[in-house]
Amino acid sequence: MPFVIFEVKTPDTPKIQDLLKDDTVSRQSIVIRDAKALDMKGDVTFVKIEGSPEGVKRAETLAKEFGFGTVKKKKAKEINEKIQHEEDSAATGIGMIFD
């Protein structure tokens, strides 16, 4: 499934909610993580939008209007892997509770 990751500077984080108000974007899978939570440098928040090609394209259009930066493919892959690892760890932890 296609995805895109945006880098949002701390002063612009309230604009993330404006992005998510869009009907097409809100129907996609959305993950928001602070850079520090992913053990990365910078005072930014990452917004991952994953879903239909139309939804990702709409998110890219709106993000550009809001002044969000689009993360380059190599860095986006690294961020995506960290998010996946975090989600997998959480799922494993919950699974242990029910064992």
N, C-alpha and C positions, 0 to 999 in steps of 0.2 A: 504494500500500500504506500502511495507517495506521502512524503512528509516534508515539512520545512521547519526550521528553527530560527526564531528571531531573538536578537539580543536587545534588551530594553534597559536603558539607563535608569538608575534609581528615580530621578525626578519625573520620569515619564511613566512609571509603573501604574499610576491611576488610569492611563490611557488603555491599558490592557483590557479593562472592563468594557471600554467602548468597542474594542475589537470583538469581544465575545458577545456583544449585543446583536451583532449581525446574525440574521437567521441562518444563512448558509454556513457561516463559520461555526456557529454554536452547535451545529449538527455533527461536527467532526470530533475526533478524539483530541482532547486538549490536555497538555501537561505543562505546569508552570513550576519552575524551580529556580531558586536563588543560586548564583554561581558558587557561593561558599558552601552550600549544601551538597554540591557535587564535587567539592574539593578543588575548585578552580579559582583562579585569581580574577579580580575585578569586582567592581561594585555594580553588577548588572543582574538582571533576571532573564532567564531563558524561557521562551514560550514555544512549545512544540505543538504544531498542528499536523495531525495525520488523518487522512481520509480520502475522499474522492478527489480526483484531479480538479474538478470544478471548485470544491471547497478549499483546497490548498491554494489554487490560483486566486480565489476571492480574498483569502487571508493575506496573500502576498500584496495584492492591490491595496487593501486597507492599511496594512503595516507600513507600506511606503508613504501613504498619506499621513500616518501618525508619526513618521520619522523613526521607525524601528529599523535596526540593521538586520539584514539577512545573513546568517552564519554560513560561511563557505563550507562546501561539501566535506572536506577532510575534518574540520572541527565539528561539524554537525554530526558526523558519524561517531566521533569520540564522545560528544555530549549524549547522543542517543544510546550508546553502549552503557554509559554511566547511569542513565535513567532506567534502562532495562535491568541492569544489575541491582539497582535500588529496589525496583518493583519485584524482582525475583526473590530478593532477600526478605522482603516484607511478606510475600506469599508463603515462603518457606517457614517463616516464624509463625504465621497464623496456622499453617498446617500442623505444626508441632503442638499447638494448643489443643487441637482436636484429636491427636493420636492417643 
